[in-house]
Amino acid sequence: MVISLLKWLTQLVVVLLLWWGVLMLGHPLDWMHMASLAFVGLCAIPPLTGFALIRLVMVVRARRAERQKEDSDAAARAAQEAARNAARERHREALRQRREGVECRWLGVAAVNPKGPERVDDMPAGSFWLLLDSAPEGQGSLCEILTEPVSALLQQMHAEAAGAGWLPFYIQLTGSMAGAEQLGWIQSLRRMHSEGADVMPTRVLPGQGPLGDRVLDILRAEPDLPGLVVLAFDAPGRAAGVDTEDRVDADEHAAASAGSATAVAMLFLRPGLTPADADDLGADALNHDPYAAHWDKAEPGAHLARWGRVPLAQQAGLDALPSLAVLSQAARAHETAHRPLALAGTVNALLDPALVNAGLLDVPFEDEPAQPGSADSLAWVAFNGGPEGACATRTTALFNTFCQRGIEFQDAALGSNSDIEWGAAGAATQALLGALAIGHSARLGAPVLLADFNGGGLDLAVARPVAQAIADTEPTS
């Protein structure tokens, strides 16, 4: 304040001296005959007035510059906040896409079990488990070995899931026979058990990788599909012409040589479907009445268009199926080590991304607080650890990671090793692991980890109850 006042006084003195110099040098006056008041006014008023005008202009320009700076700062803050909000929305959208999963509404497993799986009797409604005593003796075609279990699955699915015949049907091909022969064989079995349904063509399950990711890709690519059915089957070591190197790893050859037969069917529905009600059924009947006037007919509701080709009368049956679990997208490592500690490091690195994909672990935006999750709520693990005598590496790697993170299972058993409980499943391994994870998640009402060791790689996914995930919240500013 003092410095500013001294600055003003210095400027005023300079203006006065300049004015007085102009008066004395530029226009000499007769100072002796000038009145005192006129002398003071001539010497003081013009410089003071000029100084005041200069100061006024300077203050106005300073305030204008200050306002411009404030407006510029406000615009910069608004742009920064808009960019932050846009980044937050992109983060939330990416997280939402990561947390998208596929909801399983029915599953069936028919398999030869060398040792005998536990807790099958405790599996919830909406799952069907057929334990075959033995596979057919000797080698034969895949059709001869698996017609009975596949037929049993299709028959049970149509009995429990009315309308399943109108859903798209995909199969996981196996190397035991030509793809066209597999499609024709499954199509004929479906017609046999469809009970009058308009059977859609059997398709090959596209893509490679985890089962949940491939099903989600289909639903994303075809938004009009209400859901789909996936069937996987194989009889490694039993079907003539089978290539055991196709899916079975080196440490699974012993299990494959023992002979096994596995068939897995899973029905997935898109969430948020609304079935037809009584009014919709009445309107549909009126639309198909040839004697009804055209002005009395009405277009079906928009919510019914999401059901695709499923008839209105069958929608309630599909909608009534229990929600077993949601299978999340997988976290993947394409190469893994063969030593237990190194493999445990890979499992530990993939576990957090898998929990994030399942909505059990939050990834906050920048410095925002993380929402509470349930990453330690894993209650079971379904994995293909290898047959007895060759499962130590994978089993040790998994449970070392669980011990480090303080994850304790609800049961004393060490999860479900599919290779020991069910035998080598070949091309049906992914589907079998998915069925085990979903079944145990529904049985325990808690998330279950799926660990698929495949050809030197590792996929970790989570099957969780539908309601058990971190809820999305609105972004905060």
C-alpha positions in Angstrom: 0.0 0.0 0.0 2.8 2.5 0.9 4.8 1.6 -2.2 1.7 2.1 -4.3 1.1 5.5 -2.7 4.7 6.6 -3.2 4.5 5.5 -6.8 1.4 7.7 -7.3 3.1 10.7 -5.7 6.1 10.2 -7.9 4.0 10.2 -11.0 2.1 13.3 -9.9 5.4 15.2 -9.3 6.7 14.2 -12.7 3.4 15.4 -14.3 3.6 18.7 -12.5 7.3 19.3 -13.4 6.5 18.5 -17.0 3.6 21.0 -17.0 5.6 23.7 -15.4 8.4 23.2 -17.9 5.9 23.6 -20.7 4.5 26.8 -19.2 8.0 28.4 -18.7 9.6 27.3 -21.9 6.8 27.0 -24.3 4.7 30.1 -23.6 6.4 32.7 -21.4 3.9 34.6 -19.2 4.0 37.7 -17.1 3.9 36.0 -13.7 4.2 39.4 -11.8 0.9 40.8 -13.2 -1.1 37.5 -12.9 -3.7 37.2 -10.2 -2.9 34.6 -7.5 -5.9 32.5 -8.1 -5.2 32.4 -11.8 -1.6 31.5 -11.2 -2.5 28.6 -8.9 -5.2 27.4 -11.3 -2.9 27.5 -14.3 -0.1 25.7 -12.5 -2.2 23.0 -10.7 -5.5 22.3 -12.3 -4.4 21.1 -15.8 -1.7 18.7 -14.5 -4.0 17.4 -11.7 -6.9 16.9 -14.2 -4.6 15.2 -16.7 -3.1 13.0 -13.9 -6.6 12.0 -12.8 -7.7 11.2 -16.3 -4.5 9.1 -16.8 -5.1 7.3 -13.6 -8.8 6.7 -14.5 -7.8 5.2 -17.8 -5.2 3.0 -16.2 -7.6 1.8 -13.5 -10.3 1.0 -16.2 -7.8 -0.8 -18.3 -6.5 -2.7 -15.3 -9.9 -3.8 -14.2 -10.8 -4.8 -17.8 -7.6 -6.9 -18.0 -8.5 -8.4 -14.6 -11.9 -9.3 -15.8 -10.5 -10.8 -19.0 -8.1 -12.8 -16.9 -10.9 -14.0 -14.6 -13.0 -14.9 -17.6 -10.0 -16.7 -19.2 -9.3 -18.5 -16.0 -12.9 -19.4 -15.6 -13.0 -20.7 -19.2 -9.8 -22.7 -18.6 -11.2 -24.1 -15.4 -14.5 -25.0 -17.3 -12.6 -26.6 -20.1 -10.4 -28.5 -17.6 -13.5 -29.7 -15.7 -15.2 -30.6 -19.0 -12.1 -32.6 -20.0 -12.0 -34.2 -16.6 -15.7 -35.1 -16.8 -15.2 -36.5 -20.3 -12.3 -38.5 -19.1 -14.3 -39.7 -16.1 -17.1 -40.8 -18.5 -14.7 -42.6 -20.7 -13.3 -44.3 -17.7 -16.7 -45.3 -16.5 -17.8 -46.5 -19.9 -14.6 -48.6 -20.3 -15.2 -50.0 -16.8 -18.9 -50.7 -17.7 -17.8 -52.6 -20.8 -15.3 -54.6 -18.8 -17.9 -55.5 -16.3 -20.4 -56.8 -18.9 -20.9 -60.5 -18.5 -23.2 -63.2 -19.8 -26.1 -64.4 -17.6 -26.5 -68.2 -17.5 -30.1 -69.3 -17.0 -29.7 -73.1 -17.5 -26.9 -75.6 -17.8 -26.5 -79.3 -18.2 -23.5 -81.6 -18.0 -23.3 -85.2 -19.0 -19.9 -86.8 -18.5 -18.0 -89.9 -17.5 -16.4 -89.2 -14.2 -13.3 -91.4 -13.3 -13.3 -90.5 -9.7 -16.7 -88.9 -9.1 -17.4 -85.2 -8.6 -18.7 -84.1 -5.2 -21.6 -81.8 -4.3 -23.5 -82.5 -7.6 -26.6 -83.4 -5.5 -26.4 -79.9 -3.9 -26.5 -78.1 -7.3 -29.4 -75.6 -7.6 -32.5 -75.8 -9.8 -31.8 -74.8 -13.4 -28.8 -77.2 -13.6 -28.8 -80.8 -14.8 -25.9 -83.2 -14.0 -25.9 -86.6 -15.6 -23.1 -88.9 -14.4 -22.4 -91.7 -16.8 -21.1 -94.9 -15.4 -18.8 -95.6 -18.3 -18.2 -94.7 -21.9 -18.9 -97.2 -24.7 -16.2 -99.8 -25.0 -13.6 -99.4 -27.6 -13.3 -96.6 -30.1 -16.0 -95.4 -32.4 -17.3 -92.3 -34.0 -18.1 -89.3 -31.9 -21.8 -89.7 -32.8 -21.8 -93.3 -31.4 -20.1 -92.3 -28.2 -21.9 -89.0 -27.4 -25.4 -89.4 -28.9 -26.9 -90.6 -25.6 -25.5 -87.9 -23.3 -26.2 -85.1 -25.9 -29.7 -86.4 -26.4 -30.2 -86.4 -22.6 -29.1 -82.8 -22.4 -31.3 -81.6 -25.2 -34.3 -83.5 -23.8 -33.8 -82.0 -20.4 -33.2 -78.5 -21.7 -36.5 -78.5 -23.7 -38.3 -80.0 -20.7 -37.1 -77.3 -18.3 -36.5 -74.3 -20.6 -39.6 -74.0 -22.8 -38.8 -72.0 -25.8 -35.1 -72.9 -26.0 -35.6 -74.3 -29.4 -36.2 -70.8 -30.8 -32.9 -69.5 -29.6 -29.7 -69.5 -31.8 -27.7 -72.7 -31.2 -23.9 -72.8 -31.3 -21.6 -75.7 -30.9 -17.9 -75.9 -30.1 -16.3 -78.0 -32.8 -14.0 -80.9 -31.9 -11.3 -82.4 -34.0 -12.7 -85.9 -33.9 -14.9 -85.5 -37.0 -15.5 -83.1 -39.8 -17.3 -79.9 -38.9 -20.1 -80.3 -41.4 -20.8 -83.8 -40.0 -21.0 -82.4 -36.5 -23.4 -79.7 -37.5 -25.7 -82.2 -39.3 -25.6 -84.6 -36.4 -26.5 -82.0 -33.8 -29.2 -80.5 -36.1 -30.9 -83.9 -36.4 -30.8 -84.4 -32.6 -32.3 -81.0 -32.1 -35.1 -81.7 -34.4 -35.8 -84.9 -32.6 -36.1 -83.2 -29.2 -37.5 -79.8 -30.2 -41.1 -80.8 -29.6 -42.5 -78.8 -32.5 -40.2 -75.8 -32.1 -39.0 -74.0 -35.2 -35.4 -75.2 -34.9 -32.9 -72.6 -36.1 -29.8 -73.7 -37.9 -27.0 -75.0 -35.8 -24.0 -72.7 -36.0 -20.3 -73.0 -35.1 -19.3 -71.0 -32.0 -17.1 -68.2 -33.5 -13.8 -66.9 -32.2 -11.1 -68.3 -29.9 -10.5 -67.8 -26.2 -12.7 -67.9 -23.1 -16.3 -69.0 -23.4 -17.9 -66.0 -21.7 -16.0 -63.5 -24.0 -17.1 -65.4 -27.1 -20.8 -65.4 -26.1 -20.6 -61.7 -25.1 -19.1 -60.9 -28.6 -22.1 -62.6 -30.2 -24.6 -60.7 -28.1 -22.8 -57.4 -28.9 -22.6 -58.1 -32.6 -26.3 -59.1 -32.8 -28.3 -56.8 -30.5 -31.6 -58.4 -31.7 -30.7 -61.8 -30.2 -32.5 -62.5 -26.9 -29.9 -65.1 -26.0 -28.3 -68.3 -27.2 -27.5 -71.9 -26.4 -24.0 -73.3 -26.4 -23.2 -77.0 -26.7 -19.7 -78.4 -26.3 -18.8 -82.1 -26.5 -15.8 -84.4 -26.9 -14.5 -87.8 -26.1 -10.7 -87.5 -26.0 -8.9 -90.7 -26.4 -12.1 -92.6 -27.3 -13.3 -91.2 -30.6 -11.7 -92.6 -33.7 -9.3 -90.1 -35.3 -9.1 -87.8 -32.2 -6.0 -85.7 -31.9 -5.2 -85.6 -28.2 -2.8 -82.7 -28.8 -5.8 -80.5 -29.9 -6.7 -79.4 -26.4 -5.1 -81.8 -23.9 -1.8 -80.6 -22.4 1.2 -82.9 -21.8 0.3 -83.4 -18.2 -3.2 -84.5 -19.2 -2.3 -87.4 -21.5 -2.7 -89.9 -18.7 -6.3 -88.8 -18.1 -7.1 -88.8 -21.8 -5.8 -92.3 -22.3 -8.3 -93.5 -19.6 -11.2 -92.5 -21.9 -13.9 -90.1 -21.2 -17.0 -88.5 -22.8 -18.2 -85.1 -21.9 -21.2 -83.0 -23.2 -22.1 -79.5 -21.8 -25.0 -77.4 -22.7 -25.5 -73.8 -21.5 -28.4 -71.4 -22.1 -27.6 -67.6 -21.9 -30.2 -64.9 -21.9 -29.7 -61.2 -22.4 -30.6 -59.3 -19.2 -33.5 -56.9 -19.0 -35.9 -58.9 -21.3 -39.6 -58.4 -20.6 -41.9 -61.3 -21.5 -45.3 -60.9 -23.2 -48.2 -60.3 -20.8 -51.9 -61.1 -21.2 -52.6 -57.9 -23.3 -49.7 -58.8 -25.6 -51.0 -62.3 -26.1 -54.5 -61.0 -26.8 -53.1 -58.5 -29.3 -51.0 -61.2 -31.0 -54.0 -63.5 -31.3 -56.0 -60.6 -32.8 -53.2 -59.9 -35.3 -53.3 -63.5 -36.5 -57.1 -63.5 -36.8 -58.0 -63.4 -40.5 -61.5 -62.1 -39.8 -60.3 -59.1 -37.6 -60.5 -55.7 -39.1 -57.1 -54.2 -40.0 -57.7 -51.1 -37.9 -58.2 -53.3 -34.8 -54.8 -54.8 -35.1 -51.8 -53.3 -33.4 -48.0 -53.4 -33.7 -46.3 -55.4 -31.0 -44.6 -53.5 -28.2 -41.0 -52.5 -28.5 -40.1 -54.7 -25.6 -41.3 -57.8 -27.5 -39.0 -57.0 -30.5 -36.0 -57.9 -28.3 -37.2 -61.5 -28.1 -36.4 -62.1 -31.8 -38.1 -65.3 -33.1 -39.2 -66.6 -29.7 -43.0 -66.9 -29.8 -44.9 -64.8 -27.3 -46.3 -67.9 -25.6 -42.8 -69.2 -25.0 -41.3 -66.0 -23.6 -42.6 -66.5 -20.1 -41.1 -69.9 -19.9 -37.6 -68.6 -20.7 -38.1 -65.6 -18.4 -39.0 -67.9 -15.5 -35.7 -69.7 -15.6 -33.6 -69.0 -12.5 -30.6 -66.7 -12.9 -27.8 -69.1 -12.0 -24.8 -66.7 -12.3 -23.1 -64.1 -14.4 -19.9 -65.3 -16.2 -17.5 -62.3 -16.5 -14.9 -61.5 -19.1 -11.6 -63.2 -18.6 -8.2 -61.8 -17.8 -5.7 -63.6 -20.1 -2.0 -64.5 -20.1 -0.9 -66.1 -23.4 2.3 -67.5 -21.9 2.9 -68.9 -18.4 5.9 -70.4 -16.6 6.0 -74.0 -15.5 7.5 -73.4 -12.1 5.0 -73.1 -9.2 6.3 -69.7 -7.9 6.5 -68.1 -11.4 3.1 -69.5 -12.2 1.8 -68.1 -8.9 3.1 -64.7 -9.9 1.1 -64.9 -13.2 -2.0 -66.0 -11.3 -1.6 -63.1 -8.8 -1.1 -60.6 -11.7 -4.3 -61.8 -13.4 -6.5 -62.0 -10.4 -7.1 -58.3 -9.9 -8.1 -57.7 -13.5 -10.4 -60.7 -13.3 -12.0 -59.3 -10.1 -12.4 -55.9 -11.8 -14.1 -57.5 -14.8 -16.5 -59.3 -12.4 -17.4 -56.0 -10.6 -15.9 -57.3 -7.3 -13.0 -54.7 -7.3 -13.2 -51.1 -8.1 -10.9 -49.0 -10.3 -11.4 -45.4 -9.1 -10.9 -42.5 -11.4 -7.7 -40.6 -10.6 -7.8 -39.6 -6.9 -11.4 -40.4 -6.3 -12.1 -42.9 -3.4 -12.6 -46.5 -4.4 -16.0 -48.0 -3.8 -16.1 -50.9 -1.3 -15.9 -54.2 -3.2 -15.9 -57.9 -2.2 -12.6 -59.1 -3.7 -12.0 -61.4 -0.8 -15.4 -63.1 -1.2 -14.3 -65.8 -3.6 -15.8 -69.0 -2.3 -14.6 -71.7 -4.8 -12.3 -72.3 -7.7 -13.0 -74.4 -10.8 -9.8 -75.3 -12.7 -8.2 -77.9 -15.0 -5.2 -78.6 -12.8 -4.2 -81.9 -14.5 -4.8 -85.5 -13.4 -3.6 -87.1 -10.2 0.1 -87.1 -10.0 0.5 -84.2 -12.5 -1.6 -81.4 -10.8 0.9 -80.1 -8.2 2.2 -77.2 -10.2 -1.1 -75.6 -11.1 -2.8 -76.4 -7.8 0.2 -75.0 -5.8 0.3 -71.8 -7.9 -3.4 -71.2 -7.4 -3.6 -71.8 -3.7 -0.4 -69.9 -2.9 -2.0 -66.9 -4.4 -5.2 -67.4 -2.3 -3.1 -67.8 0.9 -1.2 -64.6 0.1 -4.5 -62.6 -0.3 -6.2 -64.2 2.7 -8.9 -65.8 0.6 -10.6 -68.7 2.5 -13.1 -71.0 0.9 -16.4 -71.8 2.5 -15.6 -75.5 2.2 -12.5 -77.3 3.3 -12.0 -78.9 -0.1 -9.6 -77.3 -2.5 -12.1 -76.4 -5.2 -12.9 -78.5 -8.3 -10.1 -79.9 -10.4 -12.1 -80.9 -13.5 -9.4 -83.2 -14.7 -9.6 -85.3 -11.6 -13.4 -85.1 -10.9 -14.6 -85.3 -14.5 -11.6 -86.5 -16.6 -10.1 -84.9 -19.7 -12.8 -83.0 -21.6 -10.9 -82.1 -24.7 -12.8 -79.4 -26.7 -15.5 -79.2 -24.0 -13.0 -78.1 -21.3 -13.9 -74.4 -21.4 -17.7 -75.2 -21.3 -17.2 -77.7 -18.5 -15.1 -75.2 -16.4 -17.8 -72.6 -17.0 -20.6 -74.9 -15.9 -18.6 -75.9 -12.8 -18.0 -72.2 -11.9 -21.6 -71.2 -12.5 -23.0 -74.2 -10.7 -20.9 -73.7 -7.6 -21.5 -70.0 -7.6 -25.3 -70.7 -7.6 -24.8 -73.4 -5.0 -22.8 -71.2 -2.6 -24.4 -67.8 -3.5 -20.9 -66.4 -3.8 -18.3 -65.6 -6.5 -16.3 -68.6 -7.9 -13.0 -68.3 -9.8 -12.6 -70.0 -13.1 -9.0 -70.9 -14.0 -8.4 -72.3 -17.5 -4.9 -73.5 -18.2 -4.8 -73.9 -22.0 -1.8 -74.6 -24.2 0.7 -72.7 -22.1 -1.6 -69.8 -21.4 -4.0 -69.0 -18.5 -7.5 -67.4 -18.5 -9.0 -66.2 -15.2 -12.7 -65.4 -15.1 -15.3 -65.2 -12.3 -18.8 -66.5 -12.0 -20.8 -64.5 -9.6 -24.4 -64.1 -8.4 -26.3 -61.6 -10.5 -26.7 -59.0 -7.6 -23.2 -59.3 -6.3 -21.2 -56.6 -7.9 -20.2 -53.0 -7.3 -23.1 -50.8 -8.4 -22.4 -48.0 -10.9 -22.8 -44.5 -9.5 -23.3 -41.2 -11.1 -20.1 -39.2 -11.6 -19.3 -36.5 -9.1 -17.8 -33.2 -10.0 
